[in-house]
Each structure stands twice: as structure tokens, then as C-alpha cells.
Amino acid sequence: MTDQSRAAMVYDAKKKSLLIAYLLWWFLGALGIHRMYAGRIGSGVAMLVLFLISLVLTFVAVGIFGLLVIFLWWLLDAILLPGMIENYNLRLIDRVSPQ
């Protein structure tokens, strides 16, 4: 097996799907899971933490502002998601391609 065919097989096994990313965005978007899937772990965790803190603070009515921020971030990610997945896959190509 050549290095190039091995790299192609590794890429196919590890690449991210835009369809799966959108399904995660739709069903678990407020938790930032789609960002973690796209390789953006830090912002995904930040989104998750903001959501959880806002959810707790809704009992004192302050958390509604945090949930509004999460909602707007979620909507913006619908536009940004194709670029996130493309960037992840391009970085993956750089990592697995033979030098």
C-alpha cells in the first residue's frame, strides 16, 4: 500500500460530515456539541458552560439574557458551520498527507 492511498484511507475514516454537524447543531446546538464535533473544543465548552449557567440563573430571571446570547450564537453557527467543517477537513488533509 502506498503512502498516498494510506493517507486517503485515514482521511476518509476521520473526516467530518456536514450533515452530522447540522444534525448536532439542530438537536444539541445550545450545548455547543456541534462546535466540539467541528474541532472547536474551546468555544464548544464555553457555549456549554454559558448555557448551564444561564439555565440555573433563569430561576432569578437573569439567565434569560445568557439564553438569548446562546440563541443568537446558535443562529450564527448555522451560517458558520460549513466553514468550520471545511477547515477541520483541510487541517486533517495536512496532517495525514505524506510529505
N, C-alpha and C positions, 0 to 999 in steps of 0.2 A: 504494500500500500504506500502510495506516495505521500509526502508531507502535505501537498495541496489537497488531496482527497480526504486525508485525515482532518485537516483544518475545516473543510466543508462539512464533514460529518459532525464535528464538535460544534460548529456554528449552528447547524440545523437542530441539534439537541438542546442548545442553550438559548436560542433566540427567543425574544418575547413577541407575543401576538397582540395586535391592536384590538382585536375582538375581545380577547380575555381582559385586556386593560379596560375597555369600555364597560364590560360586564361588572368588573370590580368597582369601577367608578360609579356605576348606577346603583349597585346594591350596597356597597360598603364605602362609598366615596367620602362620607362625612368622617370616617375613621382614618382616612389617608392611606388605605390599603393599596389603592391603585398607584400611588406615588412610590410606595415601597416596592411594588412589583416592577415599576419602571426604573428601579435602581436609585431612586431619590429617597434614601432611608431617612436622612435628617429631617427633611421637610415633611415626610410622611409621619414620623414620630411627633413632630411639632403639631401637625394637624390633629393627630390622635389626642395629644395632651390638651390642646386647646378645646377640643370637643368635650373631653371628660370633665375638665374644669368648668366649662360653660354649662354643662349638663347639671353639675352639682350646684352651681350658683343660680340656676333658674328658680330654685326654691326661694331665693331672696330677690328675684326679678332682675338681677344684674347680669346673669348669664345669657340673657336674651341677646345682648349685644355681641357676645362671643359666638353664639349660634348664627347670628346674621353674618358675621365675618366668615365663618365656616361655609355658610351657604353661598356667599359671593365667591369664595375661593374655589368651591366645588364647581360652580358655573364656569369660572375662568379655566379650570382644568379641562373642561370639555373641549376647549379650543386648543389648549397646550398639549394634550395627551398624545396626538400623533407625533409631534416633535420630540417628546420625551422618549417614546418607544424607538423612534428612528435613531436618536442619539445613543441610546443604550445599545442597539444592534450595531451601529457603526463602531462604537468602542469595543464591542465584542469581536468584530472583524479584525480590528487592530491587534487585539490580544491573541487571537488564535491563528492569524495568518503567519505562514513561515517567513522568516526574514531572509 
